[in-house]
């Protein structure tokens, strides 16, 4: 009986060690303010995974993902969504312009991988 208990405890310990790191923890990839000039853009490469992207801007901006267009938005000042990427993608935040004479966009950008 004692041997069986030790075997069960040993298996439990091995399983616990193997599972350490099985679930990825949330990681803040970016949390800062950026300035995007008129007709300019900011890009960020993203690996496959789940991300929470939050943007706030004082000017309308366009948000797009190179591999998944269902998350794209045009002329928004607030953007907050959870994105699941099955392939690598490029997040693009663009300050659109008609004539190149518009204002800069001050954008607060936060990107979290594996949000809770």
C-alpha positions as CSV (number, residue, x, y, z in Angstrom):
1,X,0.0,0.0,0.0
2,X,2.9,2.4,0.9
3,X,4.5,1.6,-2.5
4,X,1.3,2.4,-4.4
5,X,1.0,5.7,-2.5
6,X,4.6,6.6,-3.3
7,X,4.0,5.8,-7.0
8,X,0.9,7.9,-7.2
9,X,2.6,10.8,-5.5
10,X,5.6,10.4,-7.8
11,X,3.4,10.4,-10.9
12,X,1.5,13.4,-9.6
13,X,4.9,15.3,-9.1
14,X,6.1,14.4,-12.6
15,X,2.8,15.5,-14.1
16,X,2.9,18.8,-12.2
17,X,6.5,19.5,-13.4
18,X,5.6,18.7,-17.0
19,X,2.5,21.0,-16.9
20,X,4.5,23.9,-15.5
21,X,4.4,26.4,-18.4
22,X,1.7,24.6,-20.3
23,X,-0.4,27.7,-20.2
24,X,1.2,30.9,-21.3
25,X,0.8,33.9,-19.0
26,X,-0.5,37.3,-20.2
27,X,2.3,39.5,-21.6
28,X,2.1,43.2,-22.3
29,X,3.9,43.7,-25.6
30,X,3.2,47.4,-25.8
31,X,1.7,50.0,-23.5
32,X,2.6,53.5,-24.6
33,X,1.7,56.6,-26.5
34,X,2.8,57.0,-30.1
35,X,2.5,59.8,-32.6
36,X,1.6,58.9,-36.1
37,X,2.1,61.7,-38.6
38,X,-0.5,62.6,-41.3
39,X,-0.5,59.8,-43.9
40,X,1.9,57.8,-41.6
41,X,1.5,54.4,-40.1
42,X,2.8,52.2,-37.3
43,X,3.2,48.5,-37.7
44,X,3.8,45.6,-35.3
45,X,4.6,42.0,-36.2
46,X,2.4,39.5,-34.3
47,X,3.0,35.7,-34.0
48,X,0.0,33.3,-34.0
49,X,-1.9,33.6,-30.7
50,X,-4.6,35.5,-28.9
51,X,-4.2,39.3,-28.3
52,X,-6.1,42.1,-26.8
53,X,-5.6,45.3,-28.8
54,X,-6.7,48.6,-27.3
55,X,-6.2,52.0,-29.0
56,X,-7.4,55.5,-28.2
57,X,-6.6,58.4,-30.5
58,X,-7.4,62.1,-30.7
59,X,-7.8,61.7,-34.5
60,X,-9.6,59.1,-36.6
61,X,-7.2,56.2,-37.4
62,X,-7.5,53.0,-39.5
63,X,-6.7,49.6,-37.9
64,X,-5.9,46.5,-39.9
65,X,-4.4,43.0,-39.7
66,X,-2.5,41.6,-42.7
67,X,-4.0,38.1,-42.5
68,X,-7.4,38.6,-40.9
69,X,-9.6,41.4,-42.3
70,X,-12.6,40.7,-40.0
71,X,-10.9,42.8,-37.2
72,X,-10.2,45.8,-39.5
73,X,-11.8,49.2,-38.7
74,X,-11.6,52.5,-40.5
75,X,-11.7,56.0,-39.0
76,X,-12.1,55.1,-35.3
77,X,-10.9,57.0,-32.3
78,X,-11.4,54.0,-30.0
79,X,-10.6,50.4,-30.7
80,X,-10.8,47.5,-28.2
81,X,-11.0,43.9,-29.3
82,X,-9.6,40.4,-28.7
83,X,-8.0,39.0,-31.8
84,X,-7.1,35.3,-32.4
85,X,-4.5,34.8,-35.1
86,X,-3.8,31.4,-36.5
87,X,-1.0,32.7,-38.7
88,X,1.6,35.5,-38.3
89,X,0.2,38.9,-39.0
90,X,1.1,42.6,-39.1
91,X,-1.0,45.0,-37.1
92,X,-1.1,48.3,-38.9
93,X,-2.4,51.6,-37.4
94,X,-2.6,54.3,-40.0
95,X,-3.4,58.0,-39.9
96,X,-5.3,58.5,-43.1
97,X,-5.3,61.7,-45.0
98,X,-7.0,63.2,-48.1
99,X,-4.4,65.8,-48.9
100,X,-1.5,65.3,-46.6
101,X,-2.2,68.4,-44.6
102,X,-4.0,66.8,-41.6
103,X,-3.0,66.7,-38.0
104,X,-0.8,64.1,-36.3
105,X,-2.6,61.4,-34.4
106,X,-1.7,60.9,-30.7
107,X,-2.4,57.2,-30.1
108,X,-2.4,55.4,-26.8
109,X,-1.7,51.8,-27.8
110,X,-1.8,48.7,-25.6
111,X,-1.2,45.1,-26.9
112,X,-1.5,42.1,-24.6
113,X,-0.7,38.6,-25.6
114,X,-2.8,35.9,-24.0
115,X,-5.3,38.2,-22.2
116,X,-7.2,36.8,-19.3
